[in-house]
Amino acid sequence: MKAIRSSQNVANAYDVLDRVFNNTYNGIAVVSMDGNWLKMNEAVSDIFGYTKSELFNMDIDNIVFIEDLGVHEEKFEKLISGKIDKYRVKQRYFHKSGDVIWLLIYVTLVYFKEGRPHMIWQFTDVTNRQKNQDKLKAMLSVAKEQNDRLTSFANIVTHNLRSHSGNLTSLTKFLEDDFEGIVANENYIMLKQAIDNLEETVAHLTEVAKIREIEPSKLQDLNLYEYVEKAMYNIIAMAQNSNALIYNEIDESHYIKGVPAYLDSIILNFLTNAIKYKSEKRIPIIELTSLIEDEYIVFKIKDNGLGIDMDKFGDKLFQMYKTFHYNDDAIGIGLFITKNHIESLGGKITVNSEVDVGTEFSIYFRKA
C-alpha cells in the first residue's frame, strides 16, 4: 500500500510540474547540451511567433540577430566546465513577423535520468522595456549634447561681454581725463552707472557659466565643522556689528564630499544672509547643526530672522534675480548660485520658513 501511495504521489507531483511547465506565462524549454530543443511550452511558440513544430525543425541560430550570436559562449563554457550552474543573458531574435525582439534568457543546468545533463532555458520578452531604455538613452544623449552646446555658448557670450564691458569702462576713464568736470554731468553719471551695472551682470553670468556637475573623482573629503569655524571667523565683524549669536553644533566627525571653494561659498552665503535678514525685534540667533540621513550629511542652518512667505515665494526662492525683502544690496543671485553649487556636488537643498519667525535651510551633502 505504501508503495502504491508513493507512486501515486510521484505521479501527482509530475502532473503538477507538467501543468506549471505548460501554463506559465514565460517561455520554458528543455534543451540538450548540443543546442537541440527537447521540450517547450506554448509560451515559447507565442514569443517567437512560430509553431512548436516549426521551432523543433529549425536551427535556433538561424533567427538570432547576427551581432548576438556569441553572447552565450563565455558563460556556456563555464556552465559545461562546472564553474557555474546557471547564467543569464540578453539576446535579440527575429520574430516570425520579421520584427526584432529582445529576450532575457535564464539558463540552468539540470540532470535527468542516468546523470545526463540538460539545460532549462527560460525566456522573458523584454522588447518594450528595451525600447524604452533605448529612447531614454537617446534623450539623455541629446540633452547632454544640448547642454554642452549651451555651456560653450555661455562661455563665449560671457567672454565677449566681459571684453565689451571692459572697453566701455576704459572709455569712461579716457573721457574723465579729456573732459574736466564731466564726472558731475548728469548724463555721464547715468552712463557710468549703466556700465557698472553691466559689469556686475557679466560677473554674475560668468559665475553661473562656471557651474557644472563635479566628477566624483575630483571631490575631496572635507570636515564640515572646520569649514563652518573658518566661515564664522571670516564674518566675525559682521556678526558683532549685528549682535548676532552663532552656535556651531556641527558634529566634528562629519566629513562631506565637496570642493573647498564651493563649501566656503555655500556656508558664507547662508551665514551672511541669516545676519543680513535679521529681525529688528530680537537678537539674531543662528544655530548650525548636522546629522546623517542615508548617504547624506545634512547641514542645517536655522535663524530667527524675518522669514520668507513660502506660499508666495516658495517656488521662486532659488531663481535668479529674485529678492523677497527690501534690502538695498539684495540682487537675487546668491541663493541661485549657492543652490547650483550644492547640486553640482551631488547634493540638494530644502527650506522651511515662516514670516517673522525664522528660516531653516537643510543642505544635503554627499557623505564622505
C-alpha positions in Angstrom: 0.0 0.0 0.0 2.8 2.4 0.9 4.5 1.7 -2.5 1.2 2.4 -4.3 0.7 5.7 -2.4 4.3 6.6 -3.1 4.0 6.0 -6.8 0.7 8.0 -6.8 2.4 10.9 -5.1 5.2 10.9 -7.6 2.7 10.8 -10.4 0.7 13.7 -8.9 4.0 15.7 -8.5 4.9 15.1 -12.1 1.4 16.1 -13.1 1.7 19.4 -11.2 5.1 20.1 -12.7 3.8 19.4 -16.2 0.9 21.8 -15.7 3.2 24.5 -14.3 5.5 23.9 -17.3 2.8 24.2 -19.9 0.8 27.1 -18.3 3.4 29.5 -17.1 3.5 32.9 -18.7 7.2 32.9 -19.5 8.6 30.6 -22.2 10.3 27.4 -20.8 12.3 24.9 -22.9 14.4 21.8 -22.2 17.5 22.0 -24.4 20.2 19.4 -25.0 23.8 20.3 -24.4 24.3 20.5 -28.2 21.5 23.1 -28.5 18.6 20.9 -29.7 15.1 21.6 -28.5 13.8 18.6 -26.4 10.6 20.1 -25.0 9.0 23.5 -24.9 5.8 25.1 -23.6 3.3 27.1 -25.6 4.7 30.4 -24.4 7.9 29.8 -26.3 5.8 29.5 -29.5 3.9 32.7 -28.6 7.2 34.6 -28.0 8.8 33.7 -31.3 5.6 33.5 -33.4 6.5 30.1 -34.8 4.6 26.9 -34.1 6.2 24.3 -31.9 6.7 22.0 -35.0 8.5 24.8 -36.8 10.8 25.5 -33.9 11.6 21.8 -33.4 12.7 21.6 -37.0 14.8 24.8 -37.2 18.3 25.7 -36.0 17.7 28.4 -33.4 20.8 30.2 -34.5 19.1 31.0 -37.8 16.8 33.5 -36.1 19.4 35.0 -33.8 20.3 38.7 -34.5 23.8 38.3 -36.0 25.5 40.6 -33.6 24.2 38.5 -30.6 25.3 35.1 -31.9 28.2 34.8 -29.4 26.5 36.2 -26.2 26.2 32.7 -24.6 29.7 31.5 -25.5 31.8 32.6 -22.5 29.1 31.7 -19.9 28.2 28.4 -21.6 31.9 27.3 -21.3 31.8 28.0 -17.6 28.5 26.1 -17.4 29.7 22.9 -19.0 33.0 23.0 -17.1 31.1 23.1 -13.8 32.3 26.6 -12.7 28.7 27.8 -12.7 25.3 26.0 -12.7 23.3 28.9 -14.2 23.6 32.1 -16.1 21.6 35.0 -17.7 22.0 36.7 -21.0 20.1 39.3 -23.1 19.7 38.4 -26.7 18.0 39.6 -29.8 16.0 37.3 -32.1 13.9 37.7 -35.3 10.2 37.1 -34.7 8.4 35.3 -37.5 6.9 38.6 -38.5 10.4 40.0 -39.1 10.5 42.2 -36.1 13.5 42.2 -33.8 12.6 41.1 -30.2 14.7 41.3 -27.1 14.7 38.3 -24.8 16.1 37.8 -21.3 17.2 34.2 -21.1 17.9 32.3 -17.9 19.9 29.1 -18.5 20.1 26.4 -15.8 22.0 23.1 -15.9 20.0 20.1 -14.6 20.5 16.4 -14.6 17.8 13.9 -15.5 18.0 10.1 -15.7 21.4 8.4 -16.0 23.1 11.6 -14.9 22.9 13.2 -18.4 22.9 17.0 -18.2 20.4 19.2 -20.0 19.6 22.8 -19.9 16.4 24.6 -18.9 16.0 27.8 -20.9 13.5 30.4 -19.6 12.5 33.2 -21.9 11.2 36.6 -20.9 10.2 39.1 -23.6 11.7 42.5 -22.7 11.3 44.2 -26.0 9.2 47.1 -24.8 11.4 47.6 -21.8 14.5 47.7 -24.1 12.8 50.1 -26.5 12.1 52.5 -23.5 15.7 52.2 -22.3 16.9 53.0 -25.8 14.6 56.0 -26.0 15.8 57.2 -22.7 19.5 56.8 -23.7 18.8 58.8 -26.9 17.0 61.5 -25.0 19.9 61.7 -22.5 22.4 61.8 -25.4 20.5 64.7 -27.0 20.2 66.5 -23.6 24.0 66.1 -23.0 24.8 67.4 -26.5 22.5 70.4 -26.0 23.9 71.1 -22.5 27.5 71.0 -23.9 26.4 73.5 -26.7 24.8 75.8 -24.1 27.8 75.7 -21.9 30.1 76.6 -24.8 27.7 79.3 -25.9 27.6 80.7 -22.3 31.4 80.7 -22.1 31.6 82.6 -25.5 28.9 85.1 -24.5 30.4 85.9 -21.1 33.9 86.2 -22.6 32.7 88.6 -25.2 30.5 90.6 -22.8 33.5 90.9 -20.4 35.6 92.3 -23.2 33.0 94.9 -24.3 32.2 96.0 -20.7 35.9 96.3 -20.1 36.3 98.5 -23.2 33.4 100.7 -22.0 35.0 101.2 -18.6 38.2 102.2 -20.3 36.4 104.7 -22.5 34.8 106.4 -19.4 38.3 106.8 -17.9 39.5 108.4 -21.2 36.5 110.8 -21.1 37.3 111.7 -17.5 40.9 112.5 -18.5 39.9 114.5 -21.6 36.9 116.5 -20.3 37.4 118.2 -17.0 34.2 118.3 -14.9 32.4 115.5 -16.8 32.1 113.4 -13.7 29.5 115.9 -12.5 27.4 115.7 -15.7 24.1 114.0 -15.0 24.1 112.0 -18.3 27.6 110.9 -17.7 26.7 109.7 -14.2 23.8 107.7 -15.6 26.2 106.2 -18.3 28.7 105.3 -15.6 26.1 103.6 -13.5 24.8 101.7 -16.5 28.3 100.4 -17.3 28.8 99.4 -13.6 25.5 97.5 -13.7 26.6 95.8 -17.0 29.9 94.7 -15.4 28.1 93.4 -12.4 25.7 91.4 -14.6 28.5 90.0 -16.6 30.3 88.9 -13.4 27.1 87.1 -12.3 26.7 85.4 -15.7 30.4 84.3 -15.6 29.8 82.7 -12.2 26.7 80.9 -13.5 28.5 79.7 -16.6 31.2 78.1 -14.5 28.7 75.9 -12.6 28.6 72.3 -13.7 28.5 68.9 -12.1 31.8 67.9 -10.5 33.2 64.5 -11.3 33.1 62.2 -8.2 36.8 61.6 -8.6 37.5 65.3 -8.1 35.6 65.6 -4.8 37.5 65.8 -1.6 36.7 64.7 1.9 36.1 67.9 3.9 35.4 68.3 7.6 32.2 70.3 7.9 32.9 71.5 11.4 36.3 73.0 10.4 34.8 74.8 7.4 32.0 76.3 9.5 34.5 77.5 12.1 36.5 79.2 9.4 33.4 80.9 7.9 32.4 82.1 11.3 35.8 83.7 11.8 35.6 85.4 8.4 32.3 87.1 9.3 33.1 87.9 13.0 33.0 91.6 12.4 29.6 91.4 10.6 28.2 89.2 13.4 29.4 91.6 16.2 28.0 94.7 14.4 24.6 92.9 14.4 24.9 91.5 17.9 24.3 88.1 16.3 24.8 84.9 18.3 26.1 81.9 16.2 26.2 78.4 17.7 28.3 75.8 15.9 26.9 72.5 16.9 28.2 70.6 13.9 29.3 67.0 14.7 33.1 67.2 14.4 33.2 63.7 12.9 31.1 64.6 9.9 33.0 64.7 6.6 31.4 65.5 3.3 32.3 65.1 -0.4 33.0 68.6 -1.8 35.2 71.2 -3.3 36.8 73.6 -0.8 35.9 76.8 -2.7 32.3 75.7 -3.2 31.9 74.7 0.5 33.4 78.0 1.7 31.0 79.9 -0.6 27.9 77.9 0.4 28.5 78.4 4.2 29.4 82.1 3.9 26.3 82.8 1.8 23.9 81.3 4.3 25.6 82.8 7.3 25.7 86.3 5.8 22.0 86.0 4.7 21.0 84.9 8.2 22.6 88.1 9.6 21.5 90.4 6.7 17.9 89.4 7.0 17.7 89.6 10.8 14.6 90.8 12.6 14.9 94.2 14.4 12.6 92.8 17.1 15.1 90.4 18.6 18.8 89.5 18.9 19.8 87.4 15.9 20.4 83.7 16.8 21.8 81.3 14.2 22.1 77.6 15.0 24.3 75.3 12.9 23.8 71.6 13.3 24.4 68.4 11.3 23.1 64.8 11.1 23.4 61.7 9.0 20.5 60.8 6.7 21.0 57.8 4.4 24.0 58.6 2.2 24.0 62.3 3.1 25.3 64.6 5.8 22.5 67.1 6.4 23.9 70.6 7.3 21.1 72.7 8.9 21.2 76.5 9.3 18.4 77.9 11.5 17.8 81.5 12.3 15.1 83.7 14.0 15.1 86.4 11.3 12.5 87.9 9.1 11.5 84.6 7.5 10.0 84.1 4.0 6.4 83.8 2.8 6.7 80.3 1.3 3.2 80.3 -0.1 4.1 83.5 -2.0 7.7 83.0 -2.9 8.5 79.3 -2.3 8.7 78.3 -6.0 10.8 81.4 -6.7 13.2 81.2 -3.8 16.2 79.9 -5.8 15.5 81.7 -9.1 18.0 84.2 -10.5 17.4 87.9 -9.6 14.5 87.1 -7.2 14.5 89.1 -3.9 12.0 88.8 -1.1 12.9 91.7 1.2 13.8 95.3 0.7 17.5 95.3 1.4 19.2 97.9 -0.8 22.1 95.4 -1.5 19.9 92.4 -2.4 20.3 91.4 -6.0 18.9 87.9 -6.0 21.9 86.0 -7.3 23.4 84.4 -4.1 20.8 81.7 -3.5 20.7 80.8 -7.2 24.5 80.2 -7.4 24.6 78.5 -4.0 21.8 76.0 -5.0 23.7 75.3 -8.2 27.0 74.8 -6.2 25.2 72.3 -3.9 23.7 70.3 -6.8 27.0 70.3 -8.7 28.4 68.4 -5.7 25.6 65.8 -5.9 23.6 67.4 -3.1 20.2 69.1 -2.7 18.6 71.7 -0.5 15.3 72.2 1.3 13.9 75.1 3.2 11.3 75.7 5.9 10.4 79.3 6.8 7.7 81.3 8.5 7.3 85.1 8.3 8.6 86.9 11.4 9.6 83.6 13.0 12.7 82.5 11.0 14.1 80.2 8.4 15.8 76.8 8.4 17.8 75.6 5.4 18.8 71.9 5.1 21.7 71.3 2.8 22.3 67.6 1.8 25.9 66.9 1.1 27.2 63.5 0.0 28.7 61.7 2.9 32.4 61.0 2.7 
